[in-house]
Amino acid sequence: MITIEATNVTKTYGTGSVAVHALRGVDFHAREGEFVMLNGPSGSGKTTLLSILGCVLTPSGGDVRLFEESLAGKREKDLPRLRLSYIGFIFQGHNLVASLDCRDNVALPMRMRGWSVREANREAEHLLRRVGLGDKADRLPSELSGGQRQRVAIARAVAGAPPIILADEPTASLDAETGMSITQLLKQMASEGGHTVVVVTHDNRIFHLADRIVNIEDGRIVSEGH
Ligand SMILES: Nc1ncnc2c1ncn2[C@@H]1O[C@H](COP(=O)(O)OP(=O)(O)OP(=O)(O)O)[C@@H](O)[C@H]1O
């Protein structure tokens, strides 16, 4: 089943002489259980595309359908509900809540989806163990290394098992071994959990784990490979 379908998506930042055409008509799709990597040079539009697929940004033109629900015509205020229903997002720079310990950061999206404190905490601890941080549940993000914070962000993105998981350079701040294990976790979410996982990456150490690699240049998809 196709879970993400983008058709002729454009995005222009600014207007007139300062306009930047970040996306120039992108067609993209991904399926249930698929692990797709988006690759391309700096400034090619990868983060913009991921943000549009993740209902963080609205496109200037074209349409995106998530589970056949069209985003065209949706207003900014509709986007949080769509994100909560469909999306787990791992941002560049992880966006953890500084005042919450790791357990509460990971539990937060499940609480927002209506889980009880007890269930959400138990699942948060389970996910923290899966990313190798079982002993850090009571720590604040400021007490962790950059790589550890990234792993907490990954646990939070997969918390509550959203059907679509989007990650922007998830291995950028990680050493080779941690990067590989995080990528394997994301791949497992796709192959065993049936999630659709789309990862923006430059990291050629992890390309071999992708089901499909989509290459973007200058706001256009130029090729696809395996
Ligand atoms: N908020 C913004 N306002 C104006 N221009 C922007 C904005 N965000 C991105 N851009 C521009 O849009 C283009 C695409 O940016 P985008 O961040 O999507 O690229 P990217 O492929 O993710 O790059 P990188 O690999 O460096 O993160 C770039 O030219 C960038 O400068």
The ligand as an SDF file (V2000), in Angstrom:
LIG
                    3D

 31 33  0  0  0  0  0  0  0  0999 V2000
   13.2370   29.1590    5.5630 N   0  0  0  0  0  0  0  0  0  0  0  0
   13.8970   29.3620    4.4210 C   0  0  0  0  0  0  0  0  0  0  0  0
   13.9040   30.5840    3.8250 N   0  0  0  0  0  0  0  0  0  0  0  0
   14.5390   30.8130    2.6540 C   0  0  0  0  0  0  0  0  0  0  0  0
   15.2300   29.8630    1.9790 N   0  0  0  0  0  0  0  0  0  0  0  0
   15.2630   28.6270    2.5210 C   0  0  0  0  0  0  0  0  0  0  0  0
   14.6130   28.3240    3.7600 C   0  0  0  0  0  0  0  0  0  0  0  0
   14.8310   27.0030    4.0490 N   0  0  0  0  0  0  0  0  0  0  0  0
   15.5860   26.5170    3.0350 C   0  0  0  0  0  0  0  0  0  0  0  0
   15.8460   27.4840    2.1200 N   0  0  0  0  0  0  0  0  0  0  0  0
   16.6030   27.3270    0.8450 C   0  0  0  0  0  0  0  0  0  0  0  0
   15.9630   26.3150    0.0860 O   0  0  0  0  0  0  0  0  0  0  0  0
   16.9150   25.4730   -0.5560 C   0  0  0  0  0  0  0  0  0  0  0  0
   16.7190   24.0370   -0.1160 C   0  0  0  0  0  0  0  0  0  0  0  0
   17.0370   23.9280    1.2740 O   0  0  0  0  0  0  0  0  0  0  0  0
   16.9400   22.5620    2.0710 P   0  0  0  0  0  0  0  0  0  0  0  0
   17.2510   22.8560    3.4960 O   0  0  0  0  0  0  0  0  0  0  0  0
   15.6570   21.8820    1.7660 O   0  0  0  0  0  0  0  0  0  0  0  0
   18.1510   21.7160    1.4080 O   0  0  0  0  0  0  0  0  0  0  0  0
   18.8760   20.3890    1.8900 P   0  0  0  0  0  0  0  0  0  0  0  0
   19.0560   19.5500    0.6730 O   0  0  0  0  0  0  0  0  0  0  0  0
   18.1570   19.7850    3.0350 O   0  0  0  0  0  0  0  0  0  0  0  0
   20.2840   20.9440    2.3790 O   0  0  0  0  0  0  0  0  0  0  0  0
   21.3040   20.3960    3.5170 P   0  0  0  0  0  0  0  0  0  0  0  0
   21.7860   19.0610    3.0360 O   0  0  0  0  0  0  0  0  0  0  0  0
   22.3840   21.4330    3.5070 O   0  0  0  0  0  0  0  0  0  0  0  0
   20.5390   20.3290    4.8070 O   0  0  0  0  0  0  0  0  0  0  0  0
   18.2830   26.0530   -0.2010 C   0  0  0  0  0  0  0  0  0  0  0  0
   18.6810   26.9190   -1.2500 O   0  0  0  0  0  0  0  0  0  0  0  0
   18.0150   26.8430    1.0680 C   0  0  0  0  0  0  0  0  0  0  0  0
   18.9360   27.9000    1.1970 O   0  0  0  0  0  0  0  0  0  0  0  0
  1  2  1  0
  2  3  1  0
  2  7  2  0
  3  4  2  0
  4  5  1  0
  5  6  2  0
  6  7  1  0
  6 10  1  0
  7  8  1  0
  8  9  2  0
  9 10  1  0
 10 11  1  0
 11 12  1  0
 11 30  1  0
 12 13  1  0
 13 14  1  0
 13 28  1  0
 14 15  1  0
 15 16  1  0
 16 17  2  0
 16 18  1  0
 16 19  1  0
 19 20  1  0
 20 21  2  0
 20 22  1  0
 20 23  1  0
 23 24  1  0
 24 25  2  0
 24 26  1  0
 24 27  1  0
 28 29  1  0
 28 30  1  0
 30 31  1  0
M  END
$$$$
